[in-house]
Amino acid sequence: MNTKFFATALGAALLAGLVTATPVMAARPPVGFTIFCTNNAAHCAPDKVGQVAMSDQLIAALVKVNASVNNSMRYRAERGPFDVWKVGGSTGDCEDYVLTKRAKLIQMGVPAGALRIATTHTRRGEPHAVLVVKTSEGDYVLDNIQKRVLLRAETGYNLRTMSSKNPLVWTAG
């Protein structure tokens, strides 16, 4: 094949969005999330909308939900061999905060496909989950450790895995 033709064709495909410059690696969803989806299929339906337009109303909703859930739940680490993921309740671990925030934002009209669940590690090296909101102005993170809603780059987190607009399909880092 002519190298010049291949380079031109690849460049055109990149510009058209047919191929991505960064390869996406598949990852397995956390087992607890898979079990949650088996029992709560309505919370795990795929969505065609992959991001939401940033607006004053959206950032206000993100701040309100983050504060409301962080203040209404008390952190309780899970004991035992199974990590049970749930929406709501007065106590829970980071995944429960994430699912509760996600459910509240969906009820407020934020497209489910723009609300991604991500896994990372805290500064102490502990496994952790956060909610990532894909917007037209960047990815915003809602976290039970951090009171403020921050852009992903401001969190210091290195995301290990993240759900896609189909919550059952996850990607690595």
N, C-alpha and C positions, 0 to 999 in steps of 0.2 A: 504494500500500500504506500502511496505517496505520503511522506511525512508531513509535507506542507499542507496537503489536503486534510489529513487527519487532525492536525493542530487547528486548522480553520473550522472544521466540523465540530471539534470538541469545544472550541471557544463559542461558537454559535449555540451549541446545546446548553452550555453553562449560562449564557445570556438569556436564553429562552426559558431557563428553569427546568429543563428536561433532566439534567443531571445536577447533582450537588457537588460543590467543591470539597465538602467534608463528608467522608463516609459515615454513615449512621450504623452503629452496631446494635443489634438486638440484645435485649436483656430480659430476664424473667421477672415478672412482677413478684413482689414479696408474697410468700405463702399465705400470710394472714390476710392480705388484700384479695387474693384469689378466692379464699374461703368466704370473705365478706361478700364478694360479687356473686358467688354461687347462691348465697342466702338473700341477697339484696340486689337483684338484677337491675331494677329501675335506677339505682345509683351508679351503674356501670355501663350504661348504654353509650355507644359511640355517637359523636356529634360531627357535623360537617364543618362547623365554624372552628377554626384553629386559633384565632386571636380576636381580641375585642378592641374597639377604638378607645383610646385614652380620652377621658373627659374629667371635668371637675366632679361630676356626679359619680363616676366610677371610683376615683381615688377616695372620695368621701365614703363610699360604700365599703371599700377595702379597709379603710382605717376603722370604720364603725364595727365591722364584723370581726376584725382582728382583736380589737379592744374588748368587745362584748364577749367573745368566746374565751379569750385569755382570762377575763375577770370572772366568768361564770363557772369555769371548771378549775378543779384543783388537780395538780399533777400527781399521778400515782403510777409508778413503774409496775409493769406486769410481773407477776411471779409465776413460775411454772414453765412447762415445756412449750406452751402454745401462746402465740401473740394474737390476741383477739382484737380485731379492728371493729369499731362501732361509731355510730353517729349519735351525738348527744350524751347526756348524763352529767352528773356533777363532778365526776372524777374521770381521769383517763391519762393515757400516755400521748406522746407526740402525734401518733397516727390518728388517734381519736379527735384531737384538736383539728387536724388537717381535714378529716372527713366532715366534721361538724361545720367548719368554716366553708368548705366546698358546698355542702348542702344549703347553707344559709344564702350564699351568693347566688346559687342557681335559683332559689326561691325569689331572689330580688331581680332576676332576669339576666344575670350574667351567663353567657353561653357556656355550657358544661365543657365543651372542647377547648376553651381557653384556660380552664382550671386544671393544672397539672400537679400530680403528686410526685414529689422528688425525695430521694434518700441521699443522705450525706453523713458527715460526722461532726460532732460538736468540737469546740476547741480542745476539749479534754479527751477527744478520740472516741466518744460514745456514739453508737448508731443513732441517727436522728432523721425525722421526716419533716418536710415543710410543704406549704402550698405555693405553687408558682402560678402567677397569673400572666399569661402571654398577652401583651398589649401592643398597640401600634407604636408605642414609645419605649418599648423594652419590657423585660420580664421583671415583675414585682413579686417579692417574697413575703408571705404571711407566716409568722413563726411564733410558737408559744414561748420561746426563750426571749425573743426581741419584742419590745412593746411597739416599736415603730415599723411601718411598712416600708421596706427598702427595695431599691433596685437590686437585682441579683448580684451585680458586680460589687455592691456596697456591703454585702453580707459576709464576705470572706469565706463562704462555703464553696467547696469543690463538690458539685453535685455528682453523685456516683451513678444513679439511675433516675429516669423520669418517665412518667406515663405520657402518652401522646393524646391527640384529640379522641382517640379510642382508648379509654382507660385500661383496657386489657392488653394493650400493646405498649411495651416499655422499651426505652433505648438506654444504652450505656453512656455515661459521662458526657 
